[in-house]
Amino acid sequence: MSQLPTSNVTQDYLKAIYAAVEWGGPATSVSALATRMGVSASTASETVRRLADEGLVHHERYGGISLTGSGRQAALAMVRRHRLIETLLVEHLGYGWDEVHDEAEILEHAVSDLLVERIDRLLGHPVRDPHGDPIPTVGGEVTLPPTRPLAQTPAGEGGRVVRISDAEPQVLRHLADVGVHLDAHVAVVEARPYVGTTLFTVTPPGESAGEAVELGDPAVAAVWVTA
């Protein structure tokens, strides 16, 4: 991968711009980026303008923000660091999957390239993090499995859980409590829009019998399954 920008702010912005579209979402706007980064719209706009001047992003006036080739490589390097650190914290340091995001946000800026590669070797070169997000290779390659949001899966269909968003720790804790983990099979039984919930059967990996689970819309929105 190309050398990382030295600014933590630049690293965080590039990672956020990449994350917005990774699973099929629309390109982020200045206002959406400002909300994600916890800054004012004017601060986000000025930072995006600087990133464009540095050749890291494209931004059409009033349009979406996209990464240039060099910006994407830098973003993927940061994503790789973040997800390897999350995996290390869960697999070797006893963290829950709902606890690792904020820790990784801090540590990803401090580790050296050498330490990142030693972590990768220690973990056996994992291809996904504890939430199912793919870990880019050292060369910046990413493989996304064919998926669809659980919220777009019709009644009578389902799939193996391949990704669970880590945006809301309380949602992660709830999903873990009801058995919705990576590689569990989830089948849609009945949508109940009048109460904002959906009924599923959830079958743990390697088992044949599932249990009925009712999930609210925020929990459903956090889950991706095989297409």
C-alpha positions as CSV (number, residue, x, y, z in Angstrom):
1,M,0.0,0.0,0.0
2,S,1.0,3.6,-0.5
3,Q,2.3,5.6,2.4
4,L,-0.3,6.8,4.7
5,P,-1.1,10.5,5.2
6,T,0.4,11.7,8.5
7,S,-2.7,13.6,9.7
8,N,-5.1,11.6,11.9
9,V,-7.9,13.8,10.7
10,T,-7.1,13.0,7.1
11,Q,-6.9,9.3,7.9
12,D,-10.3,9.4,9.7
13,Y,-12.0,11.3,6.8
14,L,-10.8,8.9,4.1
15,K,-11.9,5.9,6.2
16,A,-15.4,7.5,6.7
17,I,-15.8,8.3,3.0
18,Y,-14.9,4.7,2.1
19,A,-17.2,3.2,4.7
20,A,-20.2,5.1,3.4
21,V,-20.1,3.1,0.1
22,E,-18.5,-0.1,1.1
23,W,-21.8,-2.1,1.5
24,G,-23.6,-0.4,-1.4
25,G,-24.6,2.9,0.2
26,P,-24.6,6.2,-1.7
27,A,-21.6,8.5,-1.8
28,T,-21.5,10.6,1.3
29,S,-22.2,14.3,1.2
30,V,-20.5,17.1,3.2
31,S,-23.5,17.3,5.6
32,A,-23.5,13.5,6.2
33,L,-19.8,13.5,6.6
34,A,-20.0,16.3,9.2
35,T,-22.6,14.3,11.2
36,R,-20.4,11.2,11.1
37,M,-17.3,13.1,12.1
38,G,-19.1,15.1,14.8
39,V,-18.0,18.5,13.3
40,S,-19.8,21.5,11.8
41,A,-20.7,21.5,8.1
42,S,-18.2,24.3,7.5
43,T,-15.4,22.3,9.1
44,A,-16.2,19.2,7.1
45,S,-16.4,21.3,3.9
46,E,-13.0,22.9,4.5
47,T,-11.4,19.5,5.2
48,V,-12.9,18.0,2.1
49,R,-11.6,21.0,0.1
50,R,-8.1,20.3,1.5
51,L,-8.4,16.6,0.7
52,A,-9.3,17.5,-2.9
53,D,-6.4,19.8,-3.2
54,E,-4.1,17.0,-2.0
55,G,-5.5,14.7,-4.7
56,L,-7.2,12.3,-2.2
57,V,-10.9,12.9,-3.1
58,H,-13.2,14.1,-5.8
59,H,-16.0,16.5,-4.9
60,E,-18.4,18.1,-7.2
61,R,-20.1,21.2,-5.8
62,Y,-23.3,20.1,-4.0
63,G,-22.5,16.5,-5.0
64,G,-21.2,13.4,-3.4
65,I,-17.6,12.9,-2.3
66,S,-15.6,10.0,-3.7
67,L,-12.0,8.8,-3.2
68,T,-9.3,9.1,-5.9
69,G,-7.0,6.1,-6.5
70,S,-4.5,7.3,-3.9
71,G,-7.3,8.3,-1.5
72,R,-8.8,4.8,-1.7
73,Q,-5.4,3.1,-1.1
74,A,-4.9,5.2,2.0
75,A,-8.4,4.5,3.2
76,L,-8.0,0.8,2.7
77,A,-4.7,0.8,4.7
78,M,-6.6,2.4,7.6
79,V,-9.5,0.0,7.3
80,R,-7.0,-2.9,7.4
81,R,-5.4,-1.5,10.6
82,H,-8.7,-0.9,12.2
83,R,-10.2,-4.4,11.5
84,L,-7.0,-6.3,12.4
85,I,-6.9,-4.5,15.7
86,E,-10.6,-5.3,16.4
87,T,-9.9,-8.9,15.6
88,L,-6.9,-9.0,17.9
89,L,-8.9,-7.4,20.8
90,V,-11.7,-10.0,20.5
91,E,-9.6,-13.1,19.8
92,H,-6.7,-12.5,22.2
93,L,-7.6,-9.8,24.7
94,G,-11.0,-10.8,25.9
95,Y,-13.0,-7.8,24.4
96,G,-16.6,-8.2,23.4
97,W,-17.5,-7.4,19.8
98,D,-19.5,-4.4,21.1
99,E,-16.4,-2.9,22.9
100,V,-13.7,-2.9,20.2
101,H,-14.7,-0.1,17.7
102,D,-13.7,2.9,19.9
103,E,-10.5,1.2,21.1
104,A,-9.5,0.4,17.5
105,E,-10.2,4.0,16.5
106,I,-7.5,5.1,18.9
107,L,-4.9,2.4,18.3
108,E,-5.1,2.4,14.5
109,H,-3.3,5.8,14.4
110,A,-0.5,4.6,16.7
111,V,0.6,1.3,15.4
112,S,3.4,0.9,12.9
113,D,3.2,-1.0,9.6
114,L,5.5,-3.6,11.0
115,L,3.2,-4.1,14.0
116,V,0.2,-4.4,11.8
117,E,1.8,-7.1,9.7
118,R,2.9,-9.0,12.9
119,I,-0.7,-8.8,14.1
120,D,-1.9,-10.1,10.8
121,R,0.5,-13.0,11.1
122,L,-0.4,-13.8,14.7
123,L,-4.1,-14.0,13.7
124,G,-3.4,-16.3,10.8
125,H,-4.2,-13.7,8.1
126,P,-8.0,-13.3,8.8
127,V,-10.2,-12.2,5.9
128,R,-13.0,-10.7,8.1
129,D,-13.2,-8.9,11.4
130,P,-15.5,-9.8,14.3
131,H,-18.5,-8.1,12.6
132,G,-18.0,-9.7,9.2
133,D,-16.4,-6.7,7.6
134,P,-13.7,-7.8,5.1
135,I,-10.1,-7.1,6.0
136,P,-8.2,-5.6,3.0
137,T,-5.0,-7.4,2.0
138,V,-1.6,-5.6,2.4
139,G,-1.9,-4.9,-1.3
140,G,-5.3,-3.1,-0.9
141,E,-7.5,-5.9,-2.3
142,V,-11.0,-6.4,-0.8
143,T,-13.4,-9.2,-1.4
144,L,-17.0,-8.6,-0.5
145,P,-19.3,-11.7,-0.4
146,P,-22.6,-11.5,-2.3
147,T,-25.0,-10.2,0.3
148,R,-28.3,-8.4,0.9
149,P,-29.6,-6.5,3.9
150,L,-31.8,-8.6,6.1
151,A,-34.3,-5.8,6.0
152,Q,-34.7,-6.5,2.2
153,T,-35.2,-10.2,2.6
154,P,-38.9,-11.3,2.0
155,A,-40.9,-13.6,4.2
156,G,-40.1,-17.2,3.6
157,E,-36.5,-16.5,2.6
158,G,-33.3,-16.0,4.6
159,G,-29.5,-16.6,4.6
160,R,-26.4,-17.0,6.5
161,V,-25.4,-13.9,8.6
162,V,-22.2,-12.5,7.0
163,R,-22.1,-9.0,8.4
164,I,-23.5,-7.1,11.4
165,S,-22.9,-3.3,11.6
166,D,-20.9,-2.1,14.6
167,A,-22.4,1.4,14.5
168,E,-24.6,0.8,17.7
169,P,-23.0,-1.2,20.5
170,Q,-26.4,-1.8,22.2
171,V,-27.7,-3.3,19.0
172,L,-24.7,-5.7,18.9
173,R,-25.3,-6.7,22.5
174,H,-29.0,-7.4,21.8
175,L,-28.3,-9.4,18.7
176,A,-25.7,-11.5,20.6
177,D,-28.3,-12.1,23.4
178,V,-30.8,-13.6,20.9
179,G,-28.2,-15.7,19.0
180,V,-27.7,-13.6,15.9
181,H,-24.0,-14.1,15.3
182,L,-21.9,-14.4,12.2
183,D,-22.6,-17.6,10.3
184,A,-26.0,-18.2,12.0
185,H,-28.8,-18.9,9.6
186,V,-31.7,-16.4,9.8
187,A,-35.0,-17.0,8.1
188,V,-37.8,-14.4,7.8
189,V,-41.1,-15.6,9.1
190,E,-43.3,-12.5,9.2
191,A,-42.9,-8.8,9.0
192,R,-44.9,-6.8,11.6
193,P,-44.7,-3.2,10.4
194,Y,-47.6,-2.1,12.6
195,V,-45.3,-2.6,15.6
196,G,-42.0,-2.1,13.9
197,T,-40.7,-5.7,14.3
198,T,-40.0,-8.8,12.3
199,L,-40.3,-12.4,13.4
200,F,-37.4,-14.7,12.4
201,T,-36.1,-18.2,13.1
202,V,-32.4,-18.2,14.1
203,T,-30.3,-21.3,13.7
204,P,-26.8,-21.4,15.2
205,P,-24.0,-22.6,12.9
206,G,-23.8,-26.4,12.7
207,E,-27.3,-27.0,14.2
208,S,-30.5,-28.0,12.4
209,A,-33.1,-26.5,14.8
210,G,-33.8,-22.8,15.1
211,E,-35.5,-20.6,17.6
212,A,-38.1,-17.9,17.1
213,V,-36.7,-14.4,17.6
214,E,-38.6,-11.1,17.2
215,L,-36.3,-8.1,16.3
216,G,-37.1,-4.4,16.1
217,D,-36.3,-2.5,12.9
218,P,-32.9,-1.0,14.2
219,A,-31.6,-4.5,14.9
220,V,-32.8,-5.9,11.5
221,A,-31.2,-2.9,9.7
222,A,-27.8,-3.9,11.2
223,V,-27.7,-7.4,9.6
224,W,-26.6,-8.6,6.2
225,V,-27.1,-12.1,4.9
226,T,-26.0,-14.2,2.0
227,A,-27.8,-13.2,-1.2
